Amino acid sequence: MITIFAQVGRVDMNAPKVTGHAQDVLDLAWNPFNDNMIASSSEDTTVKIWEIPDGGLTQNLDQALLELKGPHQRKVGFVMWHPVANNVLLSASHDPLIAIWNLEEGQCVVEISCHTEVIQCISWNQNGSKLATTSKDLKIRIIDARSGDVLAVSINIY
């Protein structure tokens, strides 16, 4: 369904906002299984899960539904929902570490630390069994998402 807005242009600077991170937000992603839920990652080393009320925000939202703290010690640059499993999310930080989270438990269930440089891009495969990453070390890695094992590494991509 496509919604056509009656007003276009700049949003009022006093419009309600999601304001719960202590530092800049670096990424966010809508949950493919719940249209009202987003995940956000930040320079404050946290990942937060937010529930947006039906009809949108009427006041600032500063309390997250869930705050994920743990393995990341540096800013978290990426969040990405699992493509077929509800309540599974990955985050990738400048540590460079990948964390896969079980949101029902609020716990990191897989930590992947196979990179020597900052992760620049990450993606699930179609069924969520593997990850593909690029890194500042100029390599592409294919990683088993459950075990964290590196299945393939490219030669330098440049």
N, C-alpha and C positions, 0 to 999 in steps of 0.2 A: 504494500500500500504506500502510495506517495502522498505526503502531506505538503500542501502548498501554503506557505506562510503569507498572511495578509500584509505583514510589514517586512521590508528588506532593509539591509544596511547594517550599520554598527549596532551592536547590542549595548543597551544602557549600562554604563560602568557600575551602577548600583544593583544590577541584576544578581540574583543568588548564584553562588559559586560553590564548588567543592574545594574546601580549604584546609584539609587535614594534614598535609605534609609539612615538615619543618623547613625543607629546602625545595628547590625547583623540581618539578615533575619532568621526567625525561621520556616516558612512554605511557600509553594507556591502550587498553583493548576492551572491546565489548565482549561479553560472554555469549558464545553462539547458542547456548542452551537457555539463557535467561535474558530477555531484552532489557531488563532494568538493572543489570549488574555490569559493573566495569572493574577492571584491575588497573592500578597505576603503580609506576615505579618512580623512584626519586633519587636525587643526590644525597638524601638523608639515610641511605642504605636500606630502606624499607620498601616493601610491597604492600599495598593496601587494596582491599576489596570493598567496593561501595555499592549500595543499593539505592538507585534513583527512584523516587516514588512515581507511581502512575501520574501522568499529567505534568511531570517535571518538578523542579525545585521551586519552593515558595520562600525558602530562607536558606542561608548558607548551611552547607553540610560539612561539619567538621569532625564527626564521629564515624569512623570506618566500621563496616560490618565485621571486618577481620583485618588485623595487622600481622603481617608475616615478617618476623625478624629471625635472624639466625646466621646462616653461613656467610652472607655477604658482609664484607668489611669496607667496601668502597661503593661508590655510586652504582645504582642498578639502572642499566641502560635499556633493557628490554623486558617486556612481559608478553606472554603469548599463551592463549588457552589451548588445551589439547583439542585436536580436531574431532575426536569421536567419544571421548570420555568426559562425562560431566564431573565437575569439581576437581579437575587436574589442571595445573598451571605451571608454566616454566618461567623462570627469571634468569637473566644473564647480567653479570656485573663486570665492573672494570678490575675485578680481583686477579685474573679473569676466571670466574666460576659460574657454572650453570647449576641451578637448583630446580628440581621438579617437586612440586608441592601437592600434597593431598589436602584439599581445603576442608573436607569434613573433619579432619583431625587437626588442621592448622599446622601441619608438620612438613618439613622437608623430608621426602622419602628417597630421593636420589641426589647426590652431589657429584658433579662431573668437573674434574679439574685437569683437563688434558691440554689446555692452551697455555702458551708461554707469553702471549701478548693479548691485548684487548680484543674482545670479540666485537666484530663490526656488523655482523648480520647473522641471524639465526632463523631457521624455519623447520617445522615439523614436516614429515612426509604425510601422505594422504591418510594413512591409518594410524599415525602417531607412534609407530614403532621405532622410527629413526629420526635423527636430527641432522641437518646440514648447517655448517657454520663457515663463516669466513672470519679471518683474523688479521690483525695488523702484521702478523708474521708472513703474510701473503700466501697462506695455504687454505685450502678447502678441506674440511673434515666431515666425514660421515660417521655418526655416532649412534650406537645402540642406546635407545632412550631408557631402557630398563636397567641395563648393567653399567652403562657409562663407558663401555669399551669402544675404542676408536676402530671402526671397520675399514676405513680407507682414508688416506691423506694424499692430497695432490702435491705435485711439485709446485714450486712458486708460480703464482698465477700471472705474473708479469714477466 
